[in-house]
Amino acid sequence: MADNKSGPGGDQKFVSEGEFQAGESASGIISGVTFGPTEVVYYKVNNLAVFEGDIVLGTVAELEQTKDAANQDDARARGVIITGARFRWTNAEVPFRINAALPNQQRVRDAITHWEARTPIRFPERTTANAAQYPNFIEFSDSGGCWSMLGMQGNGMQTISLGTGCSTGNAIHEIGHAVGLWHEQSREDRNTFVTINRANIEAGMESQFDQHIVDGDDVGGYDYGSIMHYPRTAFSKNGLETITPVQAGAQIGQRTALSAGDIAAVNFMYPQTARASSSPVVSWGPNRLDAFVLGTNRAVFHKWFSGAWGPSVTGYENMGGIAECAPQAVAWGPNRLDLFVTGTDSALYHKWWNGSAWGPSVTGYEYMGGVILGDPRVVAWGPNRLDVFVVGSDHGLYHKWFNGAWGPSVTGYENMGGIVVGQPEVVSWGPNRLDVFVIGTDRALYHKWWNGSAWGPSLTGYERLGGVCTSSPRVVSWGPNRLDVFVTGTDGALYHKWWNGSAWGPSVNDFEQLGGIVVGEPEAVSWGPNRLDLFVIGTDSALYHKWFDGNAWGPSVLGYENMGGIATSQPRVVSWSSGRLDVFLTGTNSALFHKWFNGAAWGPSLTGYESLGGVITSFDEAEVRAGSDALNRDTD
Ligand SMILES: [Zn+2]
């Protein structure tokens, strides 16, 4: 806000130190993420337009402009109003700094700890070093009373004021406004749940109870326990109740903790999309597929589906390079692709599609250093974010990341310890979360994780999860706090374990046996919560499928659906939406083959395949070249 100084003296008599600030009333036009231009009554406090006591809509001058524009009633003017829409925070990250003059700064620290423990919102501290990464941020200061702007304003710094009368609970409440939560009692259905006692309301403050905002946070039932609800005596002139719950004995106005309803609303506003590990096939959205293969000259070739196959059903786009193994691709959002390959010099190479062109060029690659065994694994937890994991020549795990720039540097890597056999696996169940799985020299499964602030169990340490694994791990997440891990065992069968948010199933060291005799690497995909689809190649080289529907394994715990074919590669599967599966593998003529599930039936048939042409030399996960460490059970 450009104008955040003390206002004219006439306002001062209304200013209180707490959450319920009052002043001269006026009306203005606001709009939100899920509602159009709406006229609201606000109160002028210190030249700020204050709504319902502690939500600052902007400066009085800004709100007066919205009203003037609305009165002109033309398209241009309405466009101006809509520009004022309140935004969600990018990547669910709310960067913050604390004004040095703010007393009792522990209130801020404790409130942020509370939010981070209960919601996906993360609060990186903004410093000189990361300022460019976080252009929009909150400054906590004492600017008179407890108040906040609503949502991310998108114009640089915005204030949360914590006056001397504001507690940690008030800070949690004000952060709620900054994240995008309105007051609970402003819901359209509130008259069913609370009674407004107008006789007890301070003169002129009636409008503080008359607002009806329908926004994205109006999810779930009316929540008396919300930290965003007015207390019983808000704006009371006589200490008697101004707002009384219809349900006898219901508690309202707590300023201690986010309620389950508050947390559900935040999860609704900031949906956490689980991201699968990189693969030669990827989808950035419905009706879109991108497949990358190596041709006979080991150059990278590309084809895509966007309603029809491009450049043609059996044709490919030549993307140059000479690669050691099948490319690994991820999409951090619509119309974005990032592709990683290991070159013949064992270094990592990168290219990207930015929506209009390939970078650095159609056939060019960015050199990213390293000496890599096998192929990289990559995940994108959100826009402009990539995490790349590779196994180095010392068999240690190494990590690099992109957050607008490459860390630790374009060609540098972070050493994550371990002695890894086969290929690593990484998934993300939401922003700022990574789960990495590797097989150790004892062939047990090992796990490490990034929780948004630190690596667990440590930067170079691992959690041992048991087993004697003969494949690399394949891991999917169907949502926050859920992981499903698949490996093959020494008997060739498929094995499963899962993380349900609190414990490993069936136990830390045990696995669920899922039958079969699997050749090569298994494939797993999840199209949504409580759904898993697994694909393996059997000893007859046919494709086999099994699935989990939330209740049981189909066709049975140990059984598989025969999907025909004679495969010469492992299957690669991607899902662009709930109920959709696209399966790719190579056949005996080295061409690429495709089949799909549209939610009702398999195309072109249960056991049939669409030929996509090509002479493909690599569609499999790389074999680690040090033969004695290979996972292949046939050569032990
Ligand atoms: Zn409030």
Residues whose N, C-alpha, C, O or C-beta is under 5 A from the ligand:
A	BS01	ZN	D54
